[in-house]
Amino acid sequence: AGKSSVSAMKSRSSVFSLGSRAQVLLALETTPPFIIHQVESSGAKFPHERLFRSSHKLLMDTATFEYLFCAEFWSGDSGVFPDIFAGPLAVMEEQLQL
């Protein structure tokens, strides 16, 4: 009985095994981020990793663009950026706490 239970444990999927999620993690940099209204209207389901990656990639891209714009438009005064970007950052922080 001892040997069969050990082999059954080895063949059973663990909560920590990646399974098909490994493919999601490998493709993170090659897949474009989601456009939310298109995803919602399609009703498709996606792994949490892709949703997390997509929202954070869009946040990083937008924040980088806005920071550079603020620095150029206000002649190097990057202090305006936190005021402008406080709203989107608050939404992202709120979503992470859910």
Secondary structure, 3 states (H helix, E strand, C coil): CHHHHHHHHHHCCCCCCCCCHHHHHHCCCCCCCCCHHHHHHHCCCCCHHHHHHHHHHHHHHHHHHHHHHHHHHCCCCCCHHHHHHHHHHHHHHHHHHC
